[in-house]
Amino acid sequence: MTDQNTLDELVPAEATYASVTEDVSDVVFSSQKQRHWWVGFLIGLILLNVLLTAIGWLLVEGIGVWGINIPVGWGLAIVHFVWWIGIGHAGTLISAILLLFHQNWRTSINRFAEAMTLFAVACAGLFPLLHLGRPKFFYWLVPYPATTGVWPQFRSPLMWDFFAVSTYGTVSLLFWYLGMVPDLATMRDRSNSRWGSRIFGLLALGWRNSARHWHHYQKTYLILAGIATPLVVSVHTTVSWDFSVGIVSAWHSTVFPPYFVAGAIFGGFAMVLLIAIPLRRIYHLEHMVTLKHLDNMSKVMLVAGLFVSYGYLMDAYAAWLKNEPFDSYIYTNRFSGPYGLLYWALVICNCVIPQALWFPRVRRHTLALFGIAIAISIGMWLERFIIISLSLHRDYLPSDWAMYYPTKWDWLLYLGTFGMFLTLLMLFIRTLPAISMSEMRELVHESNEEQS
Amino acid sequence: MNEPLNQSPETKRWGHLSQFSDADSLLAAVKALRDDGYEQIEAFTPFPLEGLSEQLHLPRTPMPLIILIGGLLGGSSIYALEYWVNLSAYPLNIGGRPLHSWPSFIPPAFEGVVLGAAIFGVYGLLWVCGLPRLNHPVFEIEEFQRASVDGFFLAIEATEDPSPPENLESRLQELGATGVWEVPDV
């Protein structure tokens, strides 16, 4: 990314500080181009109501409304928890890891990718809370001096998971907000309405672009990126420990942490593309979120996809190597058992279709990319379903065997989280700068320097 | 370009604000003023400008130290909590494992390091920068709004300014300022 011509591809030659600032802030300030937004927002609100209904019925009836039962105690709720939290990881990867590696193509996509992280973590957090059965006691997870004298059990990965996910949510919020403070100052200064400039003024905390402040700010931002990087790896590693520390045969494997992390990046980048492609089209941001960006994201997806495929191979290889009849059975049951079709769908979605990304023409074709991103999202869902629910439906004793069928409430809850995600995303796009303006200006400056 | 100074004579002067057309002329002006003997020059740029900190001779930022302290505090407090809970407050025998089974205490302690570091980082930054604050004298100048879009500004506080204001104004113009304003103290 450091070769001479790449900056031209990321930012057009005629872009100025003012033009990039206007292009981004106009998405919030202009009164035009609202129709798409209202359609999206309305769909979001409808689905949000589906979510509220699904949660409401769950609270009334209990988790018996879901299809879970022994032996499959972890069904779609856990699948969706892992799926959403995995999506969140791409946002942190883009904003933190790519910053550390000086990949300046992250600039125009990091803000909404971080917002995506926050909203995805919010969606993910719902599932384990509701899965508790008695969500009102969720605070028992917090180590606090209770009158009962009971304390949490710190040797359990589920407890680690609570710490990991809550830390992840908090740090993502802080990182996102900190990165936005200079842009909120820009919004304050560009707002024409009295209330607009007051609200943005309060949110900007009095930021005045002082060189002294930039001096401290840059260092802080870089260090926070540095600590967010091991954080994102730790979060999905902890999620994988929820399974691999247990003694369920198909879960008890050391390959889980790396391939969960790779899977998170894989599915997360797919979601970034699913948001970026319509966003740049609708708000005419093609010159900021360029084909070069899509191309680079596709390459990351391709690599993550290969990691994930390797994980599937190693999973099967480990089962074969153990030479344990039950382990072998679990794996052949995956390929050819009652859910065999899902396994082959997974192979097609996650291992076969992404190979199209080897071709530069596909990587720069937005419609093809959109399709591939949808396939990957479905594939990552299938992966979690196969790992979580399939591993449970066959136990050592055939008398324990059972099929797992999700109910409509499982699906409605999942659909509803899309509503929450979409509503939050739509509100974000219309009220806050979706692209980092100060970093875009820095990019323009670097591009000017390069030309002169 | 020089704005008429419409403040009444009894308004206290905070200092001077001047605008420059681009990053290079701002950097040149900072260097020239440093050579003139001005110590406390404040610059405002729409993005972190490379080399400006060096020209302003800013001291090293304390942020890494603050973040380190936050991380150590966060991690050690979570670890201490786990130790105390498992050894004295609520000892649990889980499959005969030792009460102080430190490997399983590491993941929450690690998250504590990250959380402590991030909280100290963000709040420490605000503290070091003297933020949040609702107002600042430079905001009195209408044109200063460009500082968050495409304006490169430079400010010299009156307390730092040994010479009569007219000298400084002409010096700023000489250095290529496209606008010079006297900032009232509010």
Interface residues (C-beta under 8 A of the other chain):
Chain A: T16 Y17 A18 T21 P143 G149 V150 W151 P152 Q153 F154 R155 P157 M159 W160 F163 A164 T167 T170 V171 L174 F175 Y177 L178 P182 A185 T186 R188 D189 R190 G201 L205 G206 W207 R208 N209 S210 A211 R212 H213 W214 H215 H216 Y217 Q218 K219 T220 I223 L224 I227 A228 P230 L231 S234 T238 W241 S438 E439 R441 E442 H445
Chain B: A23 E42 A43 F44 T45 P46 F47 P48 L49 L52 S53 L56 L58 T61 P62 M63 P64 I67 G71 I78 L81 E82 V85 N86 A89 Y90 L92 I94 R97 S101 S104 F105 P107 P108 F110 E111 G112 V113 V114 L115 A117 A118 I119 G121 V122 G124 L125 L126 V128 C129 L131 P132 R133 L134 N135 H136 V138 F139 Q145 R146 A147 S148 V149 D150
